[in-house]
Amino acid sequence: MKVFDGRKAAEDYMAAHTLTFSTPDLTLKRFAFWLGDMVPGPGGKEDAVPRMYTYVEEKDFAPASIVDEDNYTPSGAVRQTALYGSAAAEPEGDAKFCPECGTRISRAAKFCTGCGTVQD
């Protein structure tokens, strides 16, 4: 994946330009024009590219994990308690049991907190 290193570009610009009488708005505009200046590319003088491309790096990122809304795998972070989901105890009529493992769960639960089975 190609990533623009804006911090390095800003540091290079600030090191090479005086900002004695500049306002933040003027500094930002000058920085934007500076990034757009055509400079010799990596291939040679006939290959001119905007200066911004000299600050683009190739980075390798680990793929992001995708959250699956239809499947739940218990991590152990949710423990089996009578107070699941609220500070008040559930009335006896508002609970049900998981058909797979027999864990007591809320009637509104989409997944079992014990085994992760999808509830009907």
Backbone torsions as a table, in degrees:
resi	resn	phi	psi	omega
1	MET	NA	137.5	178.7
2	LYS	-91.7	133.0	-175.7
3	VAL	-129.4	135.5	177.7
4	PHE	-85.6	125.2	179.2
5	ASP	-91.8	81.5	-177.0
6	GLY	-65.5	-32.2	179.7
7	ARG	-64.2	-46.3	179.6
8	LYS	-64.9	-40.7	178.6
9	ALA	-62.2	-45.1	180.0
10	ALA	-64.9	-40.4	178.9
11	GLU	-64.5	-42.1	177.7
12	ASP	-63.2	-41.9	180.0
13	TYR	-65.9	-46.8	-177.5
14	MET	-65.4	-32.3	179.7
15	ALA	-71.5	-28.0	-174.1
16	ALA	-100.0	-6.9	-175.4
17	HIS	-127.3	137.6	176.8
18	THR	-81.6	139.6	-177.3
19	LEU	-122.3	33.0	-174.3
20	THR	-58.2	-50.0	-175.7
21	PHE	-112.9	22.3	-176.0
22	SER	-92.6	144.6	171.5
23	THR	-91.7	161.1	178.0
24	PRO	-57.0	-37.5	180.0
25	ASP	-64.3	-45.0	179.9
26	LEU	-66.9	-40.2	178.6
27	THR	-61.2	-44.0	-179.9
28	LEU	-64.2	-41.6	178.8
29	LYS	-64.7	-43.7	178.9
30	ARG	-64.0	-39.1	178.0
31	PHE	-62.5	-42.1	179.4
32	ALA	-64.0	-42.6	177.4
33	PHE	-66.1	-38.0	178.6
34	TRP	-62.0	-41.8	178.3
35	LEU	-65.5	-29.7	-179.0
36	GLY	-85.5	-8.7	178.5
37	ASP	-58.5	141.3	177.6
38	MET	-80.9	128.7	178.9
39	VAL	-128.2	159.7	177.2
40	PRO	-59.7	134.5	-179.2
41	GLY	-78.5	177.6	-179.4
42	PRO	-66.9	-21.6	-178.8
43	GLY	-82.3	-20.8	-178.6
44	GLY	146.1	-176.5	-175.4
45	LYS	-68.3	-34.2	-178.5
46	GLU	-73.3	-11.7	-179.5
47	ASP	-105.1	79.8	-178.2
48	ALA	-86.9	138.3	179.6
49	VAL	-133.9	156.9	173.2
50	PRO	-62.2	146.5	-178.2
51	ARG	-56.3	-28.6	-179.6
52	MET	-55.9	-36.4	-178.2
53	TYR	-67.3	-19.1	177.8
54	THR	-74.9	-12.5	178.6
55	TYR	-105.5	10.4	177.8
56	VAL	-92.2	126.8	-178.6
57	GLU	-117.3	154.1	174.5
58	GLU	-90.8	120.1	-179.6
59	LYS	-122.1	148.9	178.2
60	ASP	-111.4	115.2	179.9
61	PHE	-110.5	146.6	175.1
62	ALA	-70.3	142.9	-179.9
63	PRO	-63.5	141.9	179.0
64	ALA	-76.0	141.2	178.3
65	SER	-75.7	140.3	-177.7
66	ILE	-98.0	131.2	179.0
67	VAL	-82.5	123.5	179.6
68	ASP	-96.9	113.1	-177.1
69	GLU	-74.0	-16.7	-176.1
70	ASP	-96.2	-13.6	-179.8
71	ASN	-126.4	141.4	-179.9
72	TYR	-128.5	127.2	175.9
73	THR	-114.8	116.7	-178.1
74	PRO	-62.1	133.3	179.9
75	SER	-99.4	-11.4	-176.3
76	GLY	95.4	-6.1	-179.9
77	ALA	-71.5	-31.6	178.3
78	VAL	-96.0	116.8	-179.5
79	ARG	-93.9	159.2	179.7
80	GLN	-75.8	108.2	177.3
81	THR	-137.1	164.6	176.0
82	ALA	-80.0	-12.0	-175.5
83	LEU	-102.7	34.0	-178.0
84	TYR	-70.5	117.1	174.1
85	GLY	93.9	-19.6	177.9
86	SER	-154.4	166.0	-179.2
87	ALA	-81.1	-18.8	179.8
88	ALA	-94.9	146.6	178.3
89	ALA	-68.9	142.9	179.1
90	GLU	-75.5	140.8	172.4
91	PRO	-64.3	153.5	-177.5
92	GLU	-57.2	-33.1	-177.2
93	GLY	-76.1	-14.9	-177.1
94	ASP	-95.9	12.5	-179.0
95	ALA	-117.2	156.4	174.0
96	LYS	-140.0	174.5	-178.2
97	PHE	-117.7	142.3	178.1
98	CYS	-67.5	131.4	179.8
99	PRO	-69.9	-20.4	-178.6
100	GLU	-84.3	-50.9	-173.2
101	CYS	-115.8	-11.4	177.8
102	GLY	84.0	8.9	179.4
103	THR	-70.3	138.8	177.9
104	ARG	-76.6	125.8	-178.6
105	ILE	-134.8	166.6	178.7
106	SER	-71.1	151.6	177.6
107	ARG	-64.3	-28.7	-178.4
108	ALA	-85.8	-3.2	-176.4
109	ALA	-66.0	136.3	177.5
110	LYS	-88.5	-28.5	-179.7
111	PHE	-131.5	154.2	174.1
112	CYS	-78.0	133.4	179.0
113	THR	-75.5	-15.6	179.6
114	GLY	-87.7	-47.9	-174.4
115	CYS	-118.5	-13.5	177.9
116	GLY	87.3	6.1	-179.4
117	THR	-66.7	138.5	177.1
118	VAL	-69.6	132.3	-178.4
119	GLN	-95.2	149.2	179.1
120	ASP	-86.2	NA	NA
